[in-house]
């Protein structure tokens, strides 16, 4: 597996293409090594023209910028007539210098042929060295060039069809994929649900060594690759998977000795291996906002320069594990769901897989992902906020990033589960955002609630609604059923399109919103600060019955097991929250770590976020839930257990305790990459205007546990 080139995150970037000239080759019929210096010069000239910072622009300000340092690393040779892509990246630095990094690609295969860097200094007209960056250049130095993120391909596998076209056709015909399933298939009792049809599984018969969900992911990703020039082996291409439970159906047979494929990181590894991906696949498990969260993460990685293209694939399938849990909450309707209607009494579950290709390059027909934000209610781990303020924060931030006003929004696709409290909360959030006159619809009555896939597949439908100037009706809607009036219609209608807002909400109090935009209506966002300076202000580690803060042991115990140790560690904080003792062990681990981490700290709710990662997800509690239903049947499932079968609930409990309403995202990785998480935290802090962010590893499986938390704050 090729590793990503270790380049600094660029503030400004330019790409230009040249053709190797006859005069540049030597007697060996390859480009002479000295010509690469000229190629770097070509890159700088193109960069200067692009950003109005050419040599004559600098000279007109009274300065010259000679090169004082040059480096070049040769990877492959070039021959006469070959086209070369020169990528020039401006690297911000504190000193009065101009630094560039270069990557030269062969255009035919996109292979890297050379990398390099240059450093220039400022001389005045007397050829004297300037010790401070000139004012005219300082402005540019502090600015970030906004990269537009395009959606260039999509595909959708659901109960309604094997591709996007079939799904759109079914919705146009007002067909629902929700049907009745007899007892024993996905539930001990008869249940309405939207499942993928048997004929669709036939397409995956050559993928017999992969699980049912992995097969769906592979089919969806293959479809994307077949309609693009993307190669996942390329170092500038990424893959992000979103799911709530992954291969959790495999847990049913041997919950006491789980199949390794139950681990979400293993699912990601297997899919990565299938496509020979050049970068490690990222997995996001953030309850029902997972799909929208993954799109936001992908957007930010592209904007930061880490990737040029990212495939976001979201998928979940149904099993007794999932249906029994939702039945325990009494949230499943005995009839086809009817979002926002006065008759609504619950949701229907569904299974699906969708994939979207995001790219830094697009054309005038590609929809733009122009804004995105994530927030938390800080209210309850399983019940939506009664005020709607958490979702409102996400909507507001996404609109601000996209530079979109309420009057510019053509329609909203909401979470719209048809549960009493979710729909009510959303109506309040819509009013708080000033969007009460914007048409609203939910797609849950077509697909069912597809969990970690929902954000991806519903975004795909929104993309095509924007392109086709059609707003699909909310199937089953008849009579308004929310206290704050919103514009919901049952029938399809043609409307002029500009922007769409897609929202999602989930267990753990998490919310997310994105803005999708037709290219003709893309607002050019003003340039913003390219980076924030942060520093670590506190660290906490918990391992082997020992808790350390800032490298010093502050608590240890001889307790015989984790349960006793973590109770003692929590008591040592002086905490008195009786709910702590009802949490699962994973939540207790993270909750206790943050009690120490935020001691004597005080932030406003929207000023702080939390980004967590682990390997085992919520497997400890998953096993407990599976054993209950294996032994006693689906009816015995406990809502107080089931709610903790989502790893992001750890963040939810922390958010409730400390009133954190900023960004919250949960990643799954086999091993902790602290630097990468902190890099992403810096992006989040800039995007969400956060003053602080908690980052950390929080992993527990049986009696093996480790927490490694860090508080980073903006340095003023």
Secondary structure, 3 states (H helix, E strand, C coil): CCCCCCCCCCCEEEEEEEECCHHHECCCCCECCCHHHHHHHHHHHHHHHHHCCCHHHHHHCCEECCEEEEEEEECCCCCCCCEEEEEEEEECCCCCEEEEEEEEEECCCCCEEEEEEEEEECEECCCCECCCCCHHHHHHHCEECCCCCEEEEEEEEECCECCHHHHHHHHHCCCCCCEEECCCCCCCCCEEEECCCHHHHHCCHHHCCCCHHHHHHHHHHHHHHHCCCCCCCCCCEEEEEECCCCCHHHHHCCHHHCCHHHCHHHHHHHHHHHHCCCCCCEEECCHHHHHHHHHHHHHHHHHHCCCCEEEEEEEECCCHHHHHHHHHCCCECCCCCCCCECCCCCECEECEEEEEEEECCCCCCCEEEEEEEEEECCCCCCCCCCCCHHHHHHHHHHHHHHCCCHHHEEEEECCCCCCHHHHHHHHHHHHHCCCCCCEEECCHHHHCECHHHHHHHHHHHHHHHHHHCEECCCCCCCCECCCCCCEECCCCEECCCCEEEEEEEEHHHEEEEEEEECHHHCCCCCCEECCCCEEEEEEEEEECCEEEECCEEEEECCCCCHHHHHHHHHHHCCCCCHHHHHCCHHHHHHHHHHHHHCCCCCCCHHHEEEEEEECCCCHHHHHHHHHHHHHHCHHHCCHHHHCCCCCCHHHHHHHHHHCCCCCEEEEECCCCCHHHHHHHHHHHHHHCCCCEEEEEEEEEECCEEEEEEEEEEECC
